[in-house]
Amino acid sequence: MEKKVFELEKKEEKPVLAICYDFDKTLSPDDMQAQGYIQSVNYDVKEFWEESNELAQENDMDQNLAYMLKMIEKSKDKFYVTKEKLMEYGSKVALYPGVDNWFSRIQQYAEKKGVIVEHYIISSGIKEMIEGTQMAQEGAFKKIYASSYYYNKDGTANWPAQVVNYTNKTQFLFRIKKGVLDVNDDRVNNYFPPEEIRVPFRNIVYIGDSATDIPCMKLVNSYGGYSIGVYDPEMKDKSKVYNMINENRIKYFAPADYSDGGELDMLIKRIIEKTQKNEEIEKQYYENKVEANNNKANQSEGKKNNLIFNLISSRSFAATHTAIEQLNCIDEWNDAQLEQLYAAAVDNGQISSIINDPDIALFYKRLLKVYDFRNEDVETVEGMLV
């Protein structure tokens, strides 16, 4: 089997703002499984979750694995759990006000401000259900990270392919940050210089509703991003968001109303505007840093060239030994510089007459060992060394 080549998302010319969402009770008023699926297997919603949690506790089992197993078990003799069936249930999931046109509307606003907005789902819910929603079908999401099933050849689910819980949610933020989006791409562990990071944490927004979102919220918060807690706009119970902001888990909270002109809408638009200004400043910082590094490199090359000149022009044993002492402190030479160093040893009788003095011999032997550079002068120097 050929090794799959994963695509690495490239850094854009414009700043990218990644908005990441939990799903249940963030975009939808209730758990997605409780909006048709549990009822279709003739189960009480509360009873289903109680049995699922009990199964997890009795078997030291991840709660998400437990509910995924229960979903398969409870569907037996009623229907097969297939991707199509789960997407069908997902298409019927209720959404908070304004969600249906939120994603394209925010992207259009950002485009006018010179910012690219990408939407990501990071959810413990069922990926196939989320894929069945109208906005997913319309391509609203750059990537959906959620629990999903492995399907047999006949298309029925029989094993979890991916399980997303509140602790492993954070890995997806690092994938988004580096542009390493495929879950099997291990380049997420690679080091990326700051100037090559596609979506720095300062340009990540995480929107969630509860304690299961806290690790992501805390991570984004810690690195200068934006964590937003939402609450049901009808119930208006702010107790969770109050606790999260008092514990420094979130920076902001708003009702889960995504309507144009609403509180959440205005907050995100302000973040977009701030992102555009911030990235202009960051761009200047990196440009200044590159210029300073180039100047440092040029100074270093100038220093090396001056030392080579001192060697070439040395007219006494003392001057030659002093030049070699300084040259021995340099670790890197380019081909043009190597050519001059070897030519000096051949053309300057002052150098060639003492080339087997310990310090001078050591210098040229090191050049011969480290560099593959070859010409007639190199061969001459090799013959001169004892």
Secondary structure, DSSP 8 states (H G I E B T S, - for coil): ------------SS-EEEEEE--BTTTBSS-GGGTTHHHHTT--HHHHHHHHHHHHHHTT--HHHHHHHHHHHHHTTT---BHHHHHHHHTT----TTHHHHHHHHHHHHHHTT-EEEEEEEEEEEHHHHHTSHHHHTT--SEEEEEEEEE-TTSBEEEEEE---TTTTHHHHHHHHHT--STT-GGGGS---GGG-SS-GGGEEEEE-SGGGHHHHHHHHHTT-EEEEEE-TTT---HHHHHHHHTTS-SEEEES---TTSHHHHHHHHHHHHHHHHHHHHHHHHHHHHHHHHHHHHHHHHHHHHHHHHHHT--SHHHHHHHHHHHTT-----HHHHHHHHHHHHH-HHHHTTTTSHHHHHHHHHHHHH-----HHHHHHHHH--
